[in-house]
């Protein structure tokens, strides 16, 4: 049996996009973002040794944000969450916007406000978990071709020479 080896493209998360309602990108204020499913398996065991069953539950999704509090600007993420708590708002997440060949995650989230304040001598941060309505929808952004076939052709004087 021939088995394909699947390539992997890991990344360091450092250039994300987090937009609410298709407007402002709040990624500068966010230090951590996690989109995670929850759910599991429901087992059933009958009174016969072969009567063992496992059923997968439908997952629910949550988006957790860790962000710097900013109450000085009316356009900050802190203020946006506070002003829109309880509303269902569209959100787009891209955790690796620095490259093509990445994925946008579109979803509707139930907005919750974050905390106010923090410890002395530290950046005031907050963690908030937003419920995702339904499931997120991934959209692959394809890898752009670096050069056309014409651009890859070299003239004779451009070919490398042996030294």
C-alpha positions as a printed Julia matrix, in Angstrom:
163×3 Matrix{Float64}:
   0.0    0.0     0.0
   1.32   3.43   -0.98
   0.86   6.11    1.63
   1.15   9.78    0.8
   3.3   11.97    2.99
   1.34  15.11    3.76
   3.3   18.35    3.86
   2.93  20.7     6.83
   3.32  24.47    6.97
   3.69  25.49   10.63
   3.8   29.16   11.52
   4.57  31.55   14.32
   1.48  33.51   15.23
   2.44  37.16   14.93
   0.42  38.82   12.18
  -3.26  38.07   12.68
  -6.47  39.77   11.62
  -9.5   39.92   13.94
 -12.38  41.94   12.51
 -15.83  42.42   13.97
 -18.68  43.17   11.53
 -16.19  43.5     8.67
 -14.89  46.85    9.88
 -11.99  47.42   12.28
  -9.09  45.01   12.81
  -8.51  44.71   16.57
  -5.47  42.39   16.35
  -3.03  45.0    17.75
  -4.8   44.8    21.12
  -4.97  40.98   21.19
  -2.07  38.88   22.5
  -3.8   35.51   22.27
  -6.71  34.17   20.23
  -8.03  30.61   20.31
 -10.94  29.16   18.35
 -11.81  25.84   19.98
 -14.51  23.2    19.73
 -15.94  21.5    22.76
 -17.88  18.29   22.87
 -16.95  14.71   23.15
 -18.14  11.19   23.05
 -21.19   9.63   24.65
 -20.64   5.96   25.45
 -23.24   3.26   25.87
 -22.55  -0.18   27.28
 -25.19  -2.86   27.11
 -25.42  -6.04   29.09
 -23.5   -8.07   26.49
 -19.71  -7.88   26.03
 -20.1   -6.78   22.41
 -22.66  -4.08   23.22
 -20.22  -1.16   23.47
 -21.02   1.95   21.47
 -19.56   5.47   21.22
 -21.41   8.41   19.7
 -19.76  11.69   18.79
 -21.51  14.79   20.07
 -22.0   17.81   17.83
 -19.33  20.3    18.89
 -19.98  23.81   20.09
 -17.34  26.47   19.39
 -15.85  29.27   21.46
 -13.46  32.08   20.6
 -11.22  33.17   23.47
  -9.42  36.52   23.32
  -6.7   37.78   25.66
  -6.26  41.5    25.09
  -4.84  44.7    26.51
  -7.52  46.81   28.1
  -7.87  50.27   26.59
 -10.52  52.52   28.06
  -8.98  55.76   26.72
 -10.2   55.32   23.14
 -13.85  55.02   22.12
 -12.72  52.76   19.24
 -10.8   50.26   21.42
 -11.58  46.55   21.65
 -12.43  46.99   25.35
 -15.05  49.58   24.5
 -16.33  47.62   21.46
 -16.97  44.52   23.58
 -18.6   46.6    26.33
 -20.85  48.5    23.89
 -21.91  45.35   22.02
 -22.28  42.81   24.85
 -25.18  40.45   24.24
 -25.24  41.05   20.47
 -24.52  38.48   17.77
 -21.92  39.99   15.43
 -19.97  38.59   12.48
 -16.25  38.06   13.04
 -13.41  37.09   10.73
 -10.23  35.56   12.1
  -6.99  34.9    10.26
  -4.19  33.79   12.57
  -1.45  33.97    9.93
  -2.2   36.91    7.65
   1.47  37.37    6.72
   1.32  34.8     3.93
  -0.92  33.46    1.24
  -1.91  29.86    1.57
  -3.67  30.56    4.85
  -7.27  30.38    6.05
  -9.89  32.94    7.0
 -12.36  31.76    9.63
 -15.77  33.43    9.36
 -18.27  33.13   12.2
 -20.96  34.86   14.19
 -20.09  35.39   17.84
 -22.19  36.27   20.88
 -20.3   39.23   22.31
 -19.41  39.42   26.0
 -17.7   42.31   27.78
 -14.31  41.79   29.37
 -13.04  42.73   32.8
 -11.83  46.16   33.94
  -8.58  46.69   35.83
  -5.75  44.44   36.88
  -2.65  44.02   39.04
  -0.27  46.8    40.02
   2.81  47.32   37.81
   1.37  45.23   35.0
  -0.45  45.77   31.74
  -4.17  45.56   32.39
  -5.34  42.64   30.28
  -8.63  40.82   30.07
  -9.7   37.41   28.84
 -13.1   36.99   27.27
 -14.75  33.93   25.76
 -17.25  34.55   22.97
 -19.72  31.86   22.03
 -19.79  30.99   18.33
 -23.27  30.69   16.82
 -23.2   27.42   14.86
 -19.77  26.56   13.5
 -16.97  28.66   12.0
 -16.58  28.53    8.22
 -13.01  28.18    6.94
 -12.04  29.71    3.59
  -8.63  28.85    2.16
  -6.67  31.73    0.67
  -4.66  29.97   -2.05
  -0.92  30.33   -2.45
  -0.2   32.88   -5.17
   2.19  31.81   -7.88
   5.5   33.54   -7.36
   6.25  33.91  -11.07
   4.71  32.98  -14.4
   6.47  30.52  -16.72
   7.73  33.45  -18.84
   9.34  35.07  -15.82
  11.18  31.85  -15.01
  13.0   31.69  -18.36
  16.63  32.86  -18.28
  18.66  34.23  -21.16
  21.95  32.47  -21.93
  23.94  35.29  -20.33
  21.93  34.88  -17.09
  22.75  31.18  -16.66
  25.21  30.31  -13.91
  28.69  29.3   -15.0
  31.02  26.75  -13.46
  34.05  28.25  -11.76
